[in-house]
Amino acid sequence: MEQGEGRAAKQLHSHRVTETDTDRRSHITCMFTHMHTHTRTLTHRHTQK
């Protein structure tokens, strides 16, 4: 019985880590996308002048 509980706790922990990692990765991707879009806008504006 104790072995089963330990396994369940381990699964819960690994799931929580994966969830946090996904959130962090999507946040970084969002930041990169924002930076890229901002840079492209600046370049486009500079080319227009």
Secondary structure, DSSP 8 states (H G I E B T S, - for coil): -HHHHHHHHHHHHHHHHHHHHHHHHHHHHHHHHHHHHHHHHHHHHHHH-
